Amino acid sequence: QVQLVESGGGLVQAGGSLRLSCAASGRTFSSYAMGWFRQAPGKERVFVAAINWSGQSTYYADSVKGRFTISRDNAKNTVFLQLDSLKPEDTAVYYCAARFSRVYYYTRDNEYNYWGQGTQVTVSS
C-alpha cells in the first residue's frame, strides 16, 4: 500500500512557476513508477508527466513538454513536478499516481494503482 499526498498548488499569474510535490508513504517508494495527471473543470483527467523508478526515464504530454519537469528523490519518498511558463489552460487539479514497477513508466491513468487527493493549480491571465 502506498499513500500519496500532493502539495504546492496555488494561484499564479500566467508566465509564472510552481513546484508541486507528492510525498509517498512506505519503504518501497523506489520500486514505484510515478506519474502526474490533471483534470480541468468539466473535462476528463489527462496525463501530464511520468517517471520511472530510478528517475532516469521521463515522458511528457506534448502540451507541457519544455515547460514542466518531473523528478524524484527516492531518499525522501517524493516526486516533484516543476511547472514553468504557466498558461491559463494549465489550470486544473493535479494528481500524482503510483504503480509498482522497476521497469517502465506509464502514461494511462488505468495503469496506476494509487492516487493522491489532488492539488489545485490556478493560472490567471
C-alpha positions as a Markdown table, in Angstrom:
| # | Residue | x | y | z |
|---|---|---|---|---|
| 1 | Gln | 0.0 | 0.0 | 0.0 |
| 2 | Val | 1.1 | 3.5 | -0.9 |
| 3 | Gln | -0.4 | 6.7 | 0.3 |
| 4 | Leu | 0.2 | 9.8 | -1.7 |
| 5 | Val | -0.2 | 13.4 | -0.6 |
| 6 | Glu | 0.3 | 16.3 | -3.0 |
| 7 | Ser | 1.2 | 19.9 | -2.1 |
| 8 | Gly | 2.4 | 23.0 | -3.7 |
| 9 | Gly | -0.6 | 24.1 | -5.7 |
| 10 | Gly | -1.9 | 27.7 | -5.7 |
| 11 | Leu | -2.8 | 30.7 | -7.7 |
| 12 | Val | -0.2 | 32.1 | -10.1 |
| 13 | Gln | -0.1 | 34.6 | -13.0 |
| 14 | Ala | 0.5 | 33.5 | -16.5 |
| 15 | Gly | 4.2 | 33.0 | -17.1 |
| 16 | Gly | 4.8 | 32.1 | -13.5 |
| 17 | Ser | 6.1 | 29.0 | -11.9 |
| 18 | Leu | 5.0 | 26.5 | -9.2 |
| 19 | Arg | 6.6 | 23.4 | -7.8 |
| 20 | Leu | 4.3 | 20.5 | -6.9 |
| 21 | Ser | 5.4 | 17.8 | -4.5 |
| 22 | Cys | 3.9 | 14.4 | -3.9 |
| 23 | Ala | 5.0 | 12.6 | -0.7 |
| 24 | Ala | 4.6 | 8.9 | -0.5 |
| 25 | Ser | 4.3 | 6.6 | 2.5 |
| 26 | Gly | 6.0 | 3.3 | 2.7 |
| 27 | Arg | 9.6 | 1.9 | 2.5 |
| 28 | Thr | 9.5 | 0.8 | -1.2 |
| 29 | Phe | 9.0 | 4.1 | -2.9 |
| 30 | Ser | 12.0 | 3.4 | -5.2 |
| 31 | Ser | 10.1 | 0.4 | -6.6 |
| 32 | Tyr | 7.3 | 2.6 | -7.9 |
| 33 | Ala | 6.8 | 4.3 | -11.2 |
| 34 | Met | 5.2 | 7.7 | -10.7 |
| 35 | Gly | 3.0 | 9.9 | -12.8 |
| 36 | Trp | 1.2 | 13.3 | -12.8 |
| 37 | Phe | -2.2 | 13.8 | -14.2 |
| 38 | Arg | -4.5 | 16.8 | -14.3 |
| 39 | Gln | -8.2 | 17.4 | -14.5 |
| 40 | Ala | -9.7 | 20.7 | -15.6 |
| 41 | Pro | -13.3 | 21.6 | -14.7 |
| 42 | Gly | -15.8 | 19.7 | -16.8 |
| 43 | Lys | -13.0 | 17.7 | -18.5 |
| 44 | Glu | -11.5 | 14.3 | -18.2 |
| 45 | Arg | -8.3 | 13.6 | -16.3 |
| 46 | Val | -5.3 | 13.6 | -18.6 |
| 47 | Phe | -1.7 | 12.6 | -18.5 |
| 48 | Val | 0.9 | 15.2 | -17.8 |
| 49 | Ala | 4.2 | 13.5 | -17.0 |
| 50 | Ala | 5.7 | 10.2 | -15.9 |
| 51 | Ile | 9.0 | 9.0 | -14.4 |
| 52 | Asn | 10.4 | 5.5 | -13.9 |
| 53 | Trp | 11.6 | 4.1 | -10.6 |
| 54 | Ser | 15.1 | 5.4 | -10.9 |
| 55 | Gly | 14.3 | 8.8 | -12.3 |
| 56 | Gln | 16.4 | 8.1 | -15.4 |
| 57 | Ser | 13.4 | 7.9 | -17.8 |
| 58 | Thr | 10.8 | 10.5 | -18.1 |
| 59 | Tyr | 7.9 | 11.3 | -20.5 |
| 60 | Tyr | 5.7 | 14.3 | -21.0 |
| 61 | Ala | 2.5 | 15.2 | -22.7 |
| 62 | Asp | 3.0 | 17.4 | -25.7 |
| 63 | Ser | 1.1 | 20.2 | -24.1 |
| 64 | Val | 3.6 | 20.6 | -21.3 |
| 65 | Lys | 6.9 | 19.4 | -22.9 |
| 66 | Gly | 9.6 | 22.0 | -22.4 |
| 67 | Arg | 7.7 | 23.8 | -19.7 |
| 68 | Phe | 7.2 | 21.1 | -17.0 |
| 69 | Thr | 9.8 | 18.9 | -15.4 |
| 70 | Ile | 9.2 | 15.7 | -13.4 |
| 71 | Ser | 11.8 | 14.5 | -11.0 |
| 72 | Arg | 12.0 | 12.3 | -7.9 |
| 73 | Asp | 14.0 | 12.0 | -4.7 |
| 74 | Asn | 13.8 | 8.3 | -3.6 |
| 75 | Ala | 15.6 | 9.1 | -0.3 |
| 76 | Lys | 12.8 | 11.5 | 0.6 |
| 77 | Asn | 10.0 | 9.4 | -0.9 |
| 78 | Thr | 8.9 | 12.4 | -3.0 |
| 79 | Val | 8.2 | 13.1 | -6.6 |
| 80 | Phe | 8.1 | 16.6 | -8.0 |
| 81 | Leu | 6.6 | 18.5 | -10.9 |
| 82 | Gln | 8.1 | 21.8 | -11.7 |
| 83 | Leu | 5.7 | 24.0 | -13.7 |
| 84 | Asp | 7.3 | 26.9 | -15.6 |
| 85 | Ser | 5.9 | 29.3 | -18.1 |
| 86 | Leu | 2.4 | 28.6 | -16.9 |
| 87 | Lys | -0.6 | 29.3 | -19.1 |
| 88 | Pro | -4.3 | 29.8 | -18.1 |
| 89 | Glu | -5.0 | 26.5 | -19.8 |
| 90 | Asp | -2.8 | 24.7 | -17.2 |
| 91 | Thr | -5.5 | 25.5 | -14.6 |
| 92 | Ala | -6.6 | 22.1 | -13.2 |
| 93 | Val | -6.4 | 19.8 | -10.2 |
| 94 | Tyr | -3.1 | 18.0 | -10.4 |
| 95 | Tyr | -2.9 | 14.4 | -9.2 |
| 96 | Cys | 0.1 | 12.2 | -8.6 |
| 97 | Ala | -0.2 | 8.4 | -9.1 |
| 98 | Ala | 2.0 | 5.4 | -8.4 |
| 99 | Arg | 2.4 | 1.9 | -9.8 |
| 100 | Phe | 4.7 | -0.8 | -8.6 |
| 101 | Ser | 7.2 | -1.3 | -11.3 |
| 102 | Arg | 11.0 | -1.3 | -11.6 |
| 103 | Val | 10.9 | -1.3 | -15.4 |
| 104 | Tyr | 8.8 | 1.2 | -17.1 |
| 105 | Tyr | 6.9 | 4.5 | -16.7 |
| 106 | Tyr | 3.2 | 4.7 | -17.6 |
| 107 | Thr | 1.0 | 7.2 | -19.3 |
| 108 | Arg | -2.5 | 5.9 | -18.9 |
| 109 | Asp | -4.5 | 6.5 | -15.7 |
| 110 | Asn | -5.8 | 2.9 | -15.6 |
| 111 | Glu | -2.2 | 1.7 | -15.4 |
| 112 | Tyr | -1.8 | 3.3 | -11.9 |
| 113 | Asn | -2.9 | 1.7 | -8.7 |
| 114 | Tyr | -2.6 | 4.5 | -6.2 |
| 115 | Trp | -3.7 | 8.2 | -6.3 |
| 116 | Gly | -3.3 | 11.3 | -4.2 |
| 117 | Gln | -6.2 | 13.6 | -3.4 |
| 118 | Gly | -5.0 | 16.3 | -5.8 |
| 119 | Thr | -3.8 | 19.9 | -5.5 |
| 120 | Gln | -5.4 | 22.9 | -7.3 |
| 121 | Val | -3.3 | 24.9 | -9.7 |
| 122 | Thr | -5.0 | 28.1 | -11.0 |
| 123 | Val | -3.3 | 30.3 | -13.6 |
| 124 | Ser | -4.7 | 33.8 | -14.1 |
| 125 | Ser | -4.3 | 35.7 | -17.4 |
